[in-house]
Amino acid sequence: MTKLLEIRDLHTHFFTRDGIAKAVDGVSLSLERGQILGLVGESGSGKSVTGFSILGLVDAPGRVVSGQVLFDGTDLIAGGERLLRTLRGKRIAMIFQDPMMTLNPVLRIDTQMIETVRAHEDVSRDEALRRSREALVSVGISSPDERLETYPHQFSGGMRQRVAIAIALLHKPDLIIADEPTTALDVTIQAQILSEVQALCANSGTALIWITHDLAVVSGLADHLAVMYAGRIIEEGPTRDVIAQPMHPYTKGLIESVPRGKKHGALLSQIKGMTPSLLRLPSGCKFRPRCPRATAACEIEPALDVMDQGRRVRCVHPHTENYPEVLAK
């Protein structure tokens, strides 16, 4: 069966005066219909640029330099802008971290939502308005008729984000790319939206890429987890397995840094150092300067090896204490 989305050896570079920043450096991922993929990592790891690359939204001085993005068997990179314009908003939707990247500040909400529906479907204005009203209700916006007649500046930041999410859900797309969409929302609305997108994926077969740094959110949402560092996938596998038994030291550090029920005043765990500049990456393993398990063997760039139980990890010294079959190889 053809996967809905296949990313093959994707490279997206930014050509700056100081050099070439390899924001996405050989990323390969796949996604089936109805599947939810969590894409996690620190700021600057390449998560958002990966999402933008899928939809051809990388602006100069950046560009996709090689690789394939196959959507339902069609290469979006080879198809170019003309193909992408037919898919954006209809079959592939994106929810941006900043809702004002979606909303036009000089148009009323009803105008923007109605135009979004009618741009891809031949329906009456009344039908488009009805669907817009239902979409607002689904993301927790009360008094939808009143809200439809307002402008974006009359909403709070959290309300604007809910409208942006509602617009993404209008066509029940085949794929949604969500770039930290609930960061500005309170936990009650966040839970409501997470429930809504999970139901959408389960009932309509919509696939979802949830880009975030919040492991607490993605651990209860995603079926599959991919961890990025310095433009590369460094660990991937079923979410439950990755969270319970992280194999890469970076993944383990991310999980251990999540605040838990420790004693008052106890220090939080942290990963030492900072994410390296993409213009000055270390040789060998990119995590080596920060890694507690680093040895001389890490001076050679590790491959993304396939492990047992559908796991992939890019590490010379993975945490394999719970994988005796791996140690025996």
N, C-alpha and C positions, 0 to 999 in steps of 0.2 A: 504494500500500500504506500502511495506517495505521501510523504510528510507535507504538512501545510507549509512549513518554513524550514529551509536549509541554508545556513550560512557556512560557506566553505572558504577557509583561509583568507579571511577579510583583512585588508590592510587600509587604514585611513590615516593619512599623514597631514601635518600642518607645516607648511613651508614658510618659515620665519626668517628674519634677518640674522638671528643667532644660530640657525640650523634647522634641521628637520625633526619635528616632534612626532614620534610614532604613537599616536593616541590609541589606535587599534592596531595590534601587531600580530596578525595571524590567528584571528578568532574563528573558531568553527563551532557551530551550535545547530541543533535541530529542534523542531517543535511540532507536535501532532495536534490535531483538532481537539479542542476541549482541554488541552493541557495548560497548566500555569507554570511558567518558568520564573524563578527569582534570580535576578542578576544583582549581585551584591559586591561591595568593596568600598574602600575609602574614597573621599573626593579626589578626583584626578586619576582614578584608576582606568577610565575609559568606558564606563557604563553608559553614560548618556550619549557619547559619540557613537557607540555601537548602535543605539536606538535610532539616532539621527541618520546614520549611514544606511540603514534599512530603507528609509523613506526618501533618501536623496536630499536631506535637509542640511547637509554640511556646507557651510559658507566658506568662501575664500578667507584666509589662505589655505584652508583645508580642502582635501578632496580624497575620494576613494581611489587608491592607486592600483589595487588588484583584488582579486577574489570574486566570489559569486554570492548573490543573495537570491535564492530560488523560492518564489512564492507560488505555491500550487503548481510547481513545475516550470514556472516562467522566470527567467533571470531578470530581476528588476534593474540591475546595473546595465546590462546590455540593452534593455528596453528603453532606457533613458527617461527624460522628463515627460514626454507625451504619455507613456504608459503609466507613470506614477500619478499623473493628474487624474487618471480615470479610477485609480485605486484609493487614493488618499481620501479619508472621510467616509467612503462607501464600504470598501472591503478591509481596509487597514486604517485604523484610527490611532491618533496619538494624544495622550494627555500630558501636557507639559507641567513642569514644576511651577512655572510662573503663569497663572491663568491669563494674564494680559498678552501672552503670545498667541492665545486663541481668540480672545474677545476684542472686538473693535470698539474703542471708547466713544465713538460718535454715533453708534447705532443702538437702538433699543434691543433688549434681549429677544423679544419676539421676532423682530426683523432678522436677526442673525440666525436664530434657530430655524425659522421657516425657510430661509434661503438655503440653509444646510440640507434640509430634507429635500427641497425641490431641485437642488442642483444635481441630484442623482436619481430622483424618482419623479415620475409624472403623476403627481397627486394634486388635489385641490388645496387651496390655502387653508380652508377649514380643517382638512385632514392633517395637514402639516402642523397646524396650530394645536390640534388635539394631541398629536404625538409629542409635541414640545411640552405641553402641559403635563403629560404622563411622565416624561423623562425628568422633569423638575421634581415631581412628587417622589420619584424613585430614589433620588439622592437627598431626600429629607428637607426639601424646600416647601414650606407651608404657604398658603395663599398664592398659588401659582399664577392665577390670572393677574393679580396685582403685580407680581414680580416680573412677569413677561413685559409689562409696560414701562419698566424702569431701564436706566442706563447702567453700564458696569460701574461707574464711579459712585453710584448710590448703594452699592453692596460693600460689605466688609471683604477682606482678603479671603477668608474662609468661604464666604458665600459665592464669591467669584469663582473659586476653585470648584465648588459644587456645580455651578453652571457649566464650566468647562468639561467636567466629567459627564454631565447630562448630554452635552452636545456629542461627545465621543460615543455615547450609547445609542444615539438616535437611530442608526441604521443597523444595529445589532451586527457589527462587523465580524469578519472571519478572524481578524487579529487585532488586538489592542496592545499598543506599547505605552506603558504608563511610567512616566519619569518622576518618581517620588511624588505622586499626586495627592497624598493625604498629609503631607508635612505640616500644612497650615491649619489643619482641622483638629477639632477637639476629639477626644477618644470615643465619644458616643457616636458622632457622625462618621468617624473613621470606621468604626465597627459596622455601621449600617452600610457604608459603601463597599467594604470588603465582602459583606454578605451578598450584596447586590451583584458584584462582579463574579463571585463564586457561583451564584445561581445562574447567571448568564452563561458562563463557561459550561456548566453542567447540563443546562437545558437546551442550549442552541449550538453547542460545539465550538463556541468562540475560544480561540487560543489567546493567552495573555502573557506578555513579558512585563514583569513588575520590577522596575529598577529602583533600588533602595540601598541605604546603608543600615536600615533598621532590621536587624535579624529577628527581633521579637515579632514584628509584623509578618515577615516573609515565612517564618517557620510554621505559622498557622495557616498560611494562604497557599504557598506554592507546592506543587507536586515534585518539582525538580529544582535543583539549586546549582548555580554556576557562580564561582567566586573569581573576581578579576583583580589583578594587581599589575600596575605599570603596562596597561594595554593588552594583557594576556590573560587567558583563562588559566588559573593555577589549580583549581579543583572543581570537580563537577560530579553530581550523582543525585540519587533520590534524596529529597530534603530530610526525611527522617534519619537516614543513614549519615548524611553529612553533619547534621547537628549533633547526633548522638556519638559519632565516632569520627571527628575531623582528622584527616590524614596529613594535610599540609600545615606546617607550623603557623602560617599566616591565618588560615581559617581557625585554627585552635585559639590563636591570640584574639581574633575578633569575638569569638564566642565567650571566652573567659573575661573579656572586657565589658560584657553586658552586666549592668548592676543587678545584684541579687540580694536576697535577704541576709546580708552580712550584719555583723555587730555594728552598732553606732560608732562612727569614727574610724572604722576599718578602711584601709586603703583599697582603691579599686585596682584591679589588674590592668596593665597597659602594655602595648607593643612599643618597644623603645624606638627612638628615632622618628624620622619623618618619611613620607612617601617621596621617593627620589624625583628630581626634575626629569621630564621626558627628553630633555636636551642633553642630559648628562647621566645616563643610566649606567650603573655599575656593570662590569663584565660578568659573564657567567649567570648564575641565578640572580635575578633582579632583587630578590628579597634577602640575599646573602648578608648585607651589612647590618640588617636588623634581626637576623635569625639566631635563636639560641642553639640551634642544632648544626650550624654551618661548620664545614670542614674544608680542607683544601680541594676535595672533590667537587665542591659547589662552584669552583671557579670556571667550570665548564657548564654551558647552558643546558639544563635538563629538558628532556622531551616531556610531552604530556602523555604519560603512560596509561594504558588501559589496565585497571586493576580488577579484582573480583567484585561481584555484585553490582555491575554496571557503573563502577566508579572510574574516574580519570583523575590523575594527580600529576602535577609538574614539580617533582621533588626528588633529590638524590637520597634523602633520609626521611621518608614519610613515616608518620606515626602508624606503625603496623602491629602494635601490641595485640590488637584484637583480630588480626588477620594472619594466623599461622600459615595458611596456604600461600600467602604472598611471601612470607619470610623464607619459605622452603624453596622458592624459585631461584 
